[in-house]
Amino acid sequence: MSDKEELETLKKTFEDFISTSMQLERSYETLKEESQQLSLYLSNILENLNAAVMVFDNQFRLNLWNGQTRRYFPQLEERVPPVPLESISGPTITQGNTIDIDRILKGKTQDEFVEVPVTLDGVSRWLEIHCSDFMDNKREKTGYLVVIYDKSEFKKLQIKSQQEDRLRVMGELAAEVAHEIRNPLGSIELMVTLLQEDLQNNPTQSDLLARIRTSVDNMNHTVTNILLYTREIHPNRTEFPIDELISHAENIALNIILKKQIKIEKQLHDININGDFELLKQCLANILINAAQAVENNGLIEISAELHKEFIQIYIKDNGCGIPEEHKEKVFKPFFTTKNTGTGLGLAMVKRVIEAHTGKIYFTSDTTGTTFVVELPHPDRFQS
């Protein structure tokens, strides 16, 4: 081969080398870009997880963590991996238990799962911590994986479910007791009525019997509240004037109204209501009794009603001391009461009955008094 031919061969080989190198460089850049995109994609997935993720090596050094982790370990904000375990374990959450990663990691024998109640930024939280071996693609252990979930909302639902189960059992028991009480109450009421007829001319004895009747009425009212709260409510709807409903409800609360010499002012207009008369009577009586208990002697309760296009609003306003701020969220909860007597079911029952009528009940309260608002559907909605 001549020198010229060798030179041409060498030139072609060099050109092929340059071309192949350029292709390799382009392939490398493409691979690098894809790797960066994949890394960014995986990083975004990690950051968007609603859980704290921590990856430790076999020497218990923290090599990887996401943004949620800094919620529990804020000292990681300015740190770069690897971070020694001893610098992140300890009391990272105040006013409660701590997340002791050291104990969880070094005490682990296999997949570990613990629950920790903590206080984070002044708010009670419930954490679920999972710890497991971290494996590579050859299924060889290269460290440990710790995942921390905030299970507070689930825990609240769990606690609420347990409370509702207890309330259901208590309700069933209360209903049985209430039925047993109601029978002798009826007999006592009948005997008191007969004795009152015999002692019409004896004021002293008649007054004692009147007190017995009042006590029987109060007990019967309590029993009715228990039964209404514990059973399914299916309103037996009829149409009736609102002033008749208020009058009957007022009679149930009459004892405390007269005893405290409370003034009742009414502005009811000519309005009809479609609903279960007995259930609504009991509801309004409960609100009136609460109002009467809230005011001082010679206090004032105002009862009014407004007819709107879609609904009726009944207002019961007192001039008492108002409901304390810390009690406002508990007013309609069963068994909540600030009194030495009573079951705490009155307003809880009211809410159930009003909602069974597809209505609403709410209140406003300050130091000048409280106004309860009962909102019921317009009676025209039930006309065929």
Legacy VTK file of the C-alpha trace (Angstrom):
# vtk DataFile Version 3.0
C-alpha trace
ASCII
DATASET POLYDATA
POINTS 384 float
0.000 0.000 0.000
1.319 3.375 -0.952
1.818 6.228 1.447
-1.090 8.057 -0.144
-3.446 5.116 0.374
-2.330 4.743 3.984
-2.940 8.431 4.522
-6.462 8.166 3.078
-7.206 5.136 5.274
-5.912 6.934 8.352
-7.972 9.990 7.477
-11.146 7.916 7.070
-10.484 6.094 10.323
-10.013 9.399 12.132
-13.230 10.789 10.600
-15.091 7.642 11.694
-13.622 8.071 15.156
-14.728 11.721 15.294
-18.224 10.767 14.075
-18.517 7.934 16.576
-17.242 10.216 19.369
-19.821 12.842 18.478
-22.573 10.199 18.473
-21.363 8.926 21.828
-21.284 12.477 23.176
-24.842 13.116 21.930
-25.967 9.798 23.431
-24.267 10.728 26.689
-25.933 14.160 26.756
-29.312 12.528 25.996
-28.746 9.960 28.720
-27.606 12.675 31.119
-30.693 14.768 30.350
-32.994 11.759 30.791
-31.208 10.906 34.038
-31.659 14.477 35.284
-35.335 14.434 34.303
-35.839 11.076 36.016
-34.002 12.330 39.090
-36.147 15.492 39.113
-39.301 13.407 38.586
-38.423 11.084 41.461
-37.496 14.086 43.610
-40.878 15.693 42.871
-42.636 12.453 43.792
-40.693 12.347 47.059
-41.483 15.994 47.848
-45.168 15.560 47.055
-45.616 12.592 49.358
-47.834 13.383 52.337
-45.341 11.646 54.600
-41.820 12.187 55.902
-39.302 9.852 54.207
-35.818 9.229 55.646
-33.153 6.867 54.224
-30.247 5.795 56.466
-27.195 3.740 55.514
-25.923 0.769 57.513
-23.864 3.125 59.704
-27.098 4.968 60.680
-26.228 8.093 58.692
-29.091 9.972 57.080
-28.438 10.175 53.325
-31.815 11.216 51.932
-34.929 13.008 53.214
-37.852 14.988 51.816
-39.503 18.295 52.726
-42.059 16.706 55.053
-39.178 15.433 57.197
-38.162 18.999 58.044
-41.607 19.491 59.565
-40.572 17.115 62.355
-36.819 17.760 62.285
-36.353 21.468 61.414
-32.599 21.245 62.133
-32.237 19.425 58.787
-33.128 22.636 56.922
-29.495 23.699 56.457
-27.851 20.272 56.575
-26.348 18.281 53.708
-26.031 14.461 53.679
-24.734 12.388 55.267
-26.096 13.485 58.659
-25.112 11.441 61.756
-28.067 9.890 63.583
-27.126 11.393 66.949
-27.523 14.898 65.578
-31.181 14.434 64.598
-32.590 12.198 67.335
-33.914 13.573 70.604
-36.694 15.982 71.660
-37.613 17.563 68.346
-41.286 18.061 69.288
-42.122 20.015 72.429
-45.001 19.726 74.904
-45.430 16.023 74.214
-43.636 12.834 73.268
-40.585 12.850 71.027
-39.800 11.093 67.779
-36.887 8.985 69.006
-35.424 7.771 65.716
-32.374 6.347 67.523
-34.562 3.996 69.610
-36.704 3.050 66.619
-33.746 2.227 64.347
-31.422 0.502 66.790
-34.189 -1.413 68.536
-35.584 -2.748 65.272
-35.583 -6.501 64.784
-37.796 -6.571 61.675
-40.339 -4.256 60.050
-41.220 -1.875 62.892
-44.462 0.079 63.348
-45.092 2.511 66.215
-47.713 5.162 67.047
-46.665 8.371 68.786
-48.998 11.062 70.209
-47.184 14.409 69.972
-47.762 18.147 70.128
-46.505 19.991 67.059
-46.642 23.799 66.997
-49.139 23.718 69.853
-51.470 21.295 68.042
-51.987 17.692 69.149
-51.040 15.237 66.414
-50.908 11.450 66.118
-48.011 10.005 64.113
-47.526 6.546 62.668
-43.867 5.597 62.121
-42.784 2.693 59.886
-39.210 1.418 59.841
-37.882 -1.290 57.471
-34.695 -2.451 55.772
-33.709 -0.470 52.655
-32.819 -2.832 49.800
-30.985 -2.157 46.538
-31.901 -3.621 43.122
-30.041 -6.837 44.013
-32.179 -7.216 47.151
-29.167 -6.538 49.345
-29.650 -4.479 52.509
-27.945 -1.097 52.214
-29.583 0.696 55.128
-32.911 1.585 56.701
-36.084 3.323 55.512
-38.171 5.378 57.959
-41.581 6.751 56.904
-43.625 9.017 59.194
-47.363 9.473 58.498
-49.612 12.060 60.138
-52.642 9.950 61.115
-54.350 12.653 63.192
-57.521 12.880 61.076
-57.858 9.089 60.958
-57.342 8.933 64.724
-60.040 11.570 65.255
-62.469 9.518 63.172
-61.485 6.391 65.102
-62.042 8.112 68.456
-65.332 9.566 67.217
-66.453 6.099 66.105
-65.581 4.664 69.521
-67.465 7.499 71.228
-70.487 6.906 69.010
-70.391 3.201 69.869
-70.353 4.050 73.578
-73.159 6.571 73.096
-75.198 3.983 71.211
-74.826 1.473 74.051
-75.593 4.161 76.630
-78.569 5.261 74.554
-79.983 1.757 74.389
-79.571 1.394 78.148
-81.072 4.839 78.777
-84.059 4.002 76.575
-84.723 0.817 78.553
-84.474 2.705 81.854
-86.677 5.510 80.533
-89.416 3.050 79.551
-89.261 1.473 83.005
-89.539 4.908 84.657
-92.388 6.150 82.477
-94.868 3.501 83.642
-94.724 4.350 87.384
-94.679 8.068 86.506
-98.037 7.637 84.787
-99.436 5.937 87.889
-98.090 8.686 90.177
-99.606 11.375 87.941
-103.011 9.635 87.985
-102.980 9.273 91.773
-101.972 12.924 92.230
-104.892 13.990 90.016
-107.337 11.911 92.097
-105.936 13.258 95.367
-106.181 16.843 94.110
-109.885 16.296 93.409
-110.384 14.995 96.968
-108.396 17.827 98.581
-109.766 20.819 96.680
-110.753 22.484 99.956
-107.370 21.941 101.638
-104.956 24.560 100.246
-101.903 23.256 102.133
-102.311 19.693 100.920
-103.209 20.867 97.410
-99.996 22.909 97.275
-97.930 19.825 98.217
-99.677 17.802 95.520
-98.993 20.577 92.986
-95.283 20.339 93.830
-95.398 16.560 93.352
-97.083 17.054 89.976
-94.393 19.558 88.948
-91.675 17.080 89.882
-93.468 14.350 87.939
-93.735 16.683 84.925
-89.998 17.459 85.129
-89.127 13.761 85.312
-91.465 13.014 82.418
-89.808 15.797 80.398
-86.358 14.267 81.082
-87.572 10.795 80.121
-89.068 12.185 76.904
-85.737 13.826 76.022
-83.899 10.544 76.534
-86.368 8.594 74.411
-86.338 11.195 71.647
-82.558 11.250 71.539
-82.104 7.478 71.481
-84.726 6.448 68.927
-85.030 7.040 65.209
-87.025 10.190 64.473
-89.681 10.137 61.746
-91.823 13.297 61.965
-95.581 12.810 61.701
-96.337 16.010 59.794
-99.473 18.104 60.183
-100.076 21.826 59.743
-100.810 24.025 62.776
-100.524 27.667 63.919
-97.220 28.710 65.446
-98.888 30.488 68.385
-100.532 27.205 69.423
-97.154 25.439 69.313
-95.467 28.145 71.375
-98.302 28.127 73.915
-97.949 24.379 74.534
-94.146 24.622 74.736
-94.485 27.491 77.210
-96.732 25.343 79.445
-93.961 22.737 79.770
-91.516 25.439 80.888
-94.145 27.257 82.976
-92.844 26.096 86.351
-89.430 27.766 86.041
-90.940 30.793 84.243
-93.350 31.458 87.122
-90.789 30.635 89.801
-88.337 33.233 88.454
-91.123 35.646 87.452
-89.802 35.846 83.909
-91.564 38.111 81.447
-92.429 36.564 78.062
-92.906 38.839 75.041
-94.214 37.310 71.792
-94.471 38.539 68.206
-95.658 35.533 66.238
-97.987 36.912 63.541
-100.325 34.625 61.627
-97.925 31.851 60.612
-98.538 28.126 60.134
-95.929 25.386 60.521
-95.825 21.982 58.863
-94.208 19.429 61.167
-94.615 17.015 64.050
-96.456 19.004 66.715
-95.342 16.876 69.704
-91.690 16.759 68.645
-91.471 20.489 67.925
-93.320 21.283 71.160
-90.680 19.356 73.111
-87.889 21.100 71.177
-89.114 24.619 71.831
-89.824 23.741 75.465
-86.187 22.675 75.867
-84.957 25.969 74.390
-87.357 27.934 76.628
-86.197 26.033 79.736
-82.559 26.757 78.832
-83.383 30.429 78.315
-85.268 30.610 81.618
-82.342 28.989 83.447
-79.940 31.525 81.895
-81.745 34.700 83.030
-81.958 36.222 86.481
-85.224 36.615 88.380
-87.582 39.038 86.590
-85.657 38.414 83.373
-87.016 38.666 79.838
-87.519 36.100 77.064
-88.615 37.325 73.623
-90.202 34.905 71.150
-90.743 35.958 67.554
-91.197 34.402 64.121
-90.629 35.452 60.523
-92.041 33.930 57.357
-89.652 33.940 54.386
-90.026 32.658 50.850
-88.361 29.281 51.514
-88.459 28.895 55.294
-89.777 30.006 58.681
-87.481 31.354 61.393
-88.371 31.178 65.092
-86.292 33.336 67.448
-86.031 32.714 71.195
-83.978 35.450 72.815
-83.055 35.862 76.501
-81.263 38.620 78.396
-79.056 36.277 80.401
-75.285 36.299 80.799
-74.627 34.506 77.497
-72.770 31.317 76.643
-69.013 31.308 77.447
-66.794 31.120 74.372
-65.267 27.789 75.424
-68.739 26.194 75.634
-70.148 27.349 72.283
-68.857 24.391 70.261
-70.255 21.911 72.828
-73.800 23.276 73.172
-75.426 20.672 70.880
-73.235 17.744 71.986
-74.957 14.959 73.964
-74.415 14.829 77.746
-72.796 18.285 77.819
-74.183 20.424 80.627
-72.880 23.119 82.958
-75.701 22.571 85.457
-75.707 20.366 88.552
-78.932 18.742 87.364
-80.123 17.527 83.968
-78.933 14.962 81.452
-77.290 17.280 78.928
-79.522 15.810 76.214
-81.956 18.716 75.817
-80.261 20.690 73.041
-78.741 17.558 71.473
-82.298 16.239 71.103
-83.461 19.591 69.732
-80.803 19.460 66.992
-81.783 15.903 66.005
-85.486 16.752 65.794
-84.940 19.972 63.813
-82.639 18.180 61.360
-85.237 15.391 61.022
-87.589 18.181 59.852
-84.899 19.178 57.272
-84.390 22.363 59.253
-81.487 24.072 61.003
-80.791 25.437 64.472
-78.063 27.879 65.452
-77.469 30.643 67.978
-75.691 33.895 68.674
-74.520 34.778 72.163
-72.633 37.484 74.029
-72.657 39.019 77.501
-76.064 40.638 76.860
-77.856 37.347 76.185
-78.425 34.478 73.760
-80.672 34.083 70.730
-81.546 30.641 69.390
-82.831 30.494 65.810
-84.913 27.552 64.603
-85.256 27.425 60.825
-87.976 25.174 59.355
-89.116 24.647 55.748
-91.989 26.777 54.464
-95.306 24.848 54.803
-96.037 25.366 51.079
-93.269 22.858 50.311
-95.483 20.058 51.656
-98.651 20.900 49.774
-99.572 18.408 47.054
LINES 1 385
384 0 1 2 3 4 5 6 7 8 9 10 11 12 13 14 15 16 17 18 19 20 21 22 23 24 25 26 27 28 29 30 31 32 33 34 35 36 37 38 39 40 41 42 43 44 45 46 47 48 49 50 51 52 53 54 55 56 57 58 59 60 61 62 63 64 65 66 67 68 69 70 71 72 73 74 75 76 77 78 79 80 81 82 83 84 85 86 87 88 89 90 91 92 93 94 95 96 97 98 99 100 101 102 103 104 105 106 107 108 109 110 111 112 113 114 115 116 117 118 119 120 121 122 123 124 125 126 127 128 129 130 131 132 133 134 135 136 137 138 139 140 141 142 143 144 145 146 147 148 149 150 151 152 153 154 155 156 157 158 159 160 161 162 163 164 165 166 167 168 169 170 171 172 173 174 175 176 177 178 179 180 181 182 183 184 185 186 187 188 189 190 191 192 193 194 195 196 197 198 199 200 201 202 203 204 205 206 207 208 209 210 211 212 213 214 215 216 217 218 219 220 221 222 223 224 225 226 227 228 229 230 231 232 233 234 235 236 237 238 239 240 241 242 243 244 245 246 247 248 249 250 251 252 253 254 255 256 257 258 259 260 261 262 263 264 265 266 267 268 269 270 271 272 273 274 275 276 277 278 279 280 281 282 283 284 285 286 287 288 289 290 291 292 293 294 295 296 297 298 299 300 301 302 303 304 305 306 307 308 309 310 311 312 313 314 315 316 317 318 319 320 321 322 323 324 325 326 327 328 329 330 331 332 333 334 335 336 337 338 339 340 341 342 343 344 345 346 347 348 349 350 351 352 353 354 355 356 357 358 359 360 361 362 363 364 365 366 367 368 369 370 371 372 373 374 375 376 377 378 379 380 381 382 383
